[in-house]
Amino acid sequence: MAKSFLNLINIIGIFSLVYLIPIVISFMINGAILNGNTYQLEKSYIVNLKDLFIHFRQNLRIYINIFSNPIFWFFVSAYITQKTIKWATSGR
């Protein structure tokens, strides 16, 4: 019972360190940032198909580069966090 409780504390601690604390710090420094604001300011100029093709032509290199893609880095960090949690809870 005590070991499973300690494992739970380890899991919560690692998850908080990797995901929750950076979000809280970012909120404290920058305030609330809404994704809708980014869309309204940067991508709302796409009105028709011609504008869409112009947008993709100008930004295709940015979209294809996986190292600048935040979703890619989320999955990398999730994999590393999962392996760290397994290592921390295995008792080795």
PASEBA-1860 file (N, C-alpha, C; in nm, 3 decimals):
! residues 92
1> MAKSFLNL> 0.083/-0.119/0.000/0.000/0.000/0.000/0.087/0.126/0.000 ~ 0.189/0.128/0.085/0.275/0.246/0.094/0.354/0.267/-0.034 ~ 0.396/0.155/-0.098/0.472/0.167/-0.222/0.385/0.223/-0.335 ~ 0.260/0.179/-0.344/0.173/0.230/-0.450/0.141/0.378/-0.427 ~ 0.128/0.419/-0.300/0.105/0.561/-0.272/0.226/0.643/-0.309 ~ 0.346/0.592/-0.280/0.470/0.660/-0.317/0.483/0.669/-0.470 ~ 0.445/0.563/-0.540/0.446/0.566/-0.687/0.351/0.671/-0.740 ~ 0.233/0.682/-0.680/0.137/0.782/-0.722/0.192/0.924/-0.701
9> INIIGIFS> 0.257/0.946/-0.589/0.319/1.076/-0.561/0.428/1.105/-0.664 ~ 0.508/1.004/-0.700/0.612/1.021/-0.803/0.551/1.057/-0.937 ~ 0.444/0.988/-0.975/0.379/1.015/-1.104/0.325/1.157/-1.107 ~ 0.256/1.197/-1.003/0.200/1.332/-0.997/0.311/1.437/-0.999 ~ 0.418/1.411/-0.928/0.531/1.505/-0.925/0.597/1.522/-1.060 ~ 0.624/1.411/-1.128/0.688/1.418/-1.259/0.596/1.486/-1.360 ~ 0.468/1.449/-1.359/0.372/1.511/-1.451/0.362/1.661/-1.426 ~ 0.357/1.700/-1.300/0.349/1.842/-1.266/0.473/1.916/-1.310
17> LVYLIPIV> 0.589/1.857/-1.288/0.715/1.920/-1.325/0.725/1.941/-1.476 ~ 0.679/1.845/-1.554/0.695/1.853/-1.698/0.584/1.935/-1.764 ~ 0.459/1.924/-1.715/0.347/1.986/-1.787/0.279/2.099/-1.711 ~ 0.250/2.083/-1.585/0.169/2.183/-1.515/0.247/2.307/-1.474 ~ 0.364/2.290/-1.418/0.442/2.404/-1.370/0.479/2.500/-1.484 ~ 0.524/2.451/-1.602/0.551/2.545/-1.711/0.427/2.624/-1.756 ~ 0.310/2.560/-1.754/0.188/2.632/-1.792/0.157/2.742/-1.690 ~ 0.172/2.711/-1.563/0.145/2.810/-1.458/0.244/2.926/-1.469
25> ISFMINGA> 0.371/2.895/-1.489/0.473/3.001/-1.501/0.445/3.088/-1.624 ~ 0.411/3.024/-1.736/0.378/3.100/-1.857/0.258/3.191/-1.834 ~ 0.158/3.142/-1.764/0.041/3.224/-1.735/0.078/3.341/-1.646 ~ 0.164/3.318/-1.546/0.203/3.425/-1.455/0.285/3.532/-1.527 ~ 0.367/3.492/-1.626/0.450/3.588/-1.697/0.373/3.659/-1.808 ~ 0.300/3.583/-1.891/0.238/3.639/-2.010/0.090/3.671/-1.995 ~ 0.025/3.613/-1.897/-0.120/3.629/-1.885/-0.191/3.530/-1.975 ~ -0.319/3.547/-1.989/-0.399/3.455/-2.071/-0.378/3.486/-2.219
33> ILNGNTYQ> -0.344/3.384/-2.295/-0.327/3.396/-2.440/-0.428/3.302/-2.504 ~ -0.518/3.358/-2.583/-0.623/3.278/-2.645/-0.585/3.246/-2.789 ~ -0.607/3.123/-2.830/-0.575/3.083/-2.968/-0.659/3.158/-3.069 ~ -0.779/3.194/-3.032/-0.865/3.270/-3.122/-0.804/3.404/-3.160 ~ -0.730/3.463/-3.068/-0.663/3.591/-3.098/-0.559/3.573/-3.208 ~ -0.482/3.465/-3.200/-0.381/3.438/-3.302/-0.447/3.419/-3.437 ~ -0.556/3.344/-3.441/-0.627/3.323/-3.567/-0.678/3.456/-3.623 ~ -0.739/3.534/-3.538/-0.798/3.661/-3.583/-0.691/3.756/-3.637
41> LEKSYIVN> -0.574/3.757/-3.574/-0.470/3.852/-3.614/-0.385/3.803/-3.731 ~ -0.366/3.670/-3.743/-0.270/3.620/-3.842/-0.330/3.543/-3.958 ~ -0.444/3.478/-3.939/-0.494/3.389/-4.044/-0.633/3.424/-4.094 ~ -0.694/3.527/-4.043/-0.830/3.558/-4.084/-0.837/3.625/-4.221 ~ -0.721/3.651/-4.281/-0.720/3.711/-4.414/-0.756/3.610/-4.522 ~ -0.765/3.480/-4.488/-0.801/3.377/-4.586/-0.951/3.381/-4.605 ~ -0.993/3.431/-4.720/-1.135/3.449/-4.747/-1.183/3.352/-4.854 ~ -1.097/3.323/-4.952/-1.138/3.235/-5.061/-1.026/3.137/-5.092
49> LKDLFIHF> -1.047/3.054/-5.194/-0.951/2.950/-5.228/-0.818/3.008/-5.274 ~ -0.821/3.118/-5.345/-0.697/3.182/-5.391/-0.612/3.226/-5.271 ~ -0.674/3.286/-5.171/-0.601/3.327/-5.050/-0.544/3.206/-4.976 ~ -0.617/3.094/-4.978/-0.568/2.972/-4.913/-0.442/2.921/-4.982 ~ -0.443/2.918/-5.116/-0.325/2.873/-5.189/-0.206/2.966/-5.166 ~ -0.229/3.094/-5.162/-0.122/3.191/-5.135/-0.065/3.167/-4.994 ~ -0.152/3.144/-4.899/-0.108/3.118/-4.761/-0.021/2.993/-4.754 ~ -0.065/2.883/-4.816/0.014/2.759/-4.813/0.145/2.775/-4.888
57> RQNLRIYI> 0.146/2.846/-4.997/0.270/2.867/-5.072/0.372/2.943/-4.987 ~ 0.326/3.040/-4.909/0.417/3.120/-4.828/0.462/3.049/-4.700 ~ 0.380/2.957/-4.649/0.408/2.898/-4.519/0.435/2.748/-4.522 ~ 0.445/2.687/-4.639/0.459/2.542/-4.646/0.586/2.492/-4.578 ~ 0.697/2.563/-4.596/0.822/2.520/-4.531/0.810/2.521/-4.379 ~ 0.738/2.616/-4.326/0.719/2.623/-4.180/0.634/2.506/-4.133 ~ 0.531/2.471/-4.208/0.441/2.364/-4.166/0.505/2.227/-4.178 ~ 0.591/2.206/-4.276/0.654/2.075/-4.296/0.767/2.051/-4.198
65> NIFSNPIF> 0.832/2.154/-4.151/0.943/2.138/-4.057/0.890/2.085/-3.923 ~ 0.912/1.956/-3.895/0.856/1.896/-3.774/0.923/1.948/-3.648 ~ 1.045/1.998/-3.659/1.115/2.044/-3.539/1.063/2.178/-3.488 ~ 0.988/2.249/-3.570/0.926/2.373/-3.523/0.778/2.351/-3.490 ~ 0.733/2.228/-3.500/0.593/2.194/-3.476/0.574/2.162/-3.327 ~ 0.491/2.237/-3.255/0.472/2.212/-3.112/0.407/2.078/-3.082 ~ 0.328/2.024/-3.174/0.267/1.893/-3.150/0.374/1.785/-3.149 ~ 0.471/1.795/-3.237/0.583/1.700/-3.239/0.656/1.701/-3.105
73> WFFVSAYI> 0.686/1.820/-3.053/0.759/1.830/-2.927/0.675/1.782/-2.810 ~ 0.542/1.798/-2.819/0.456/1.744/-2.714/0.468/1.591/-2.709 ~ 0.464/1.525/-2.825/0.474/1.380/-2.824/0.611/1.332/-2.780 ~ 0.715/1.405/-2.816/0.850/1.369/-2.767/0.855/1.381/-2.615 ~ 0.803/1.490/-2.561/0.805/1.507/-2.416/0.714/1.406/-2.348 ~ 0.602/1.370/-2.409/0.514/1.269/-2.351/0.583/1.133/-2.346 ~ 0.657/1.098/-2.449/0.729/0.971/-2.451/0.838/0.969/-2.342 ~ 0.913/1.077/-2.333/1.019/1.084/-2.231/0.959/1.083/-2.091
81> TQKTIKWA> 0.848/1.153/-2.071/0.782/1.154/-1.940/0.730/1.015/-1.905 ~ 0.671/0.946/-2.002/0.622/0.811/-1.977/0.735/0.717/-1.937 ~ 0.847/0.724/-2.006/0.962/0.638/-1.971/1.017/0.676/-1.833 ~ 1.019/0.805/-1.801/1.067/0.849/-1.670/0.976/0.801/-1.559 ~ 0.846/0.806/-1.581/0.750/0.759/-1.481/0.765/0.608/-1.461 ~ 0.780/0.532/-1.570/0.801/0.388/-1.556/0.929/0.358/-1.479 ~ 1.035/0.433/-1.508/1.162/0.413/-1.438/1.148/0.448/-1.289 ~ 1.079/0.559/-1.260/1.065/0.603/-1.121/0.977/0.511/-1.040
89> TSGR> 0.879/0.448/-1.103/0.787/0.362/-1.028/0.831/0.216/-1.027 ~ 0.934/0.181/-1.103/0.977/0.042/-1.107/1.060/0.006/-0.984 ~ 1.114/0.102/-0.914/1.191/0.075/-0.794/1.335/0.037/-0.820 ~ 1.382/0.057/-0.940/1.521/0.023/-0.972/1.610/0.143/-0.960
END
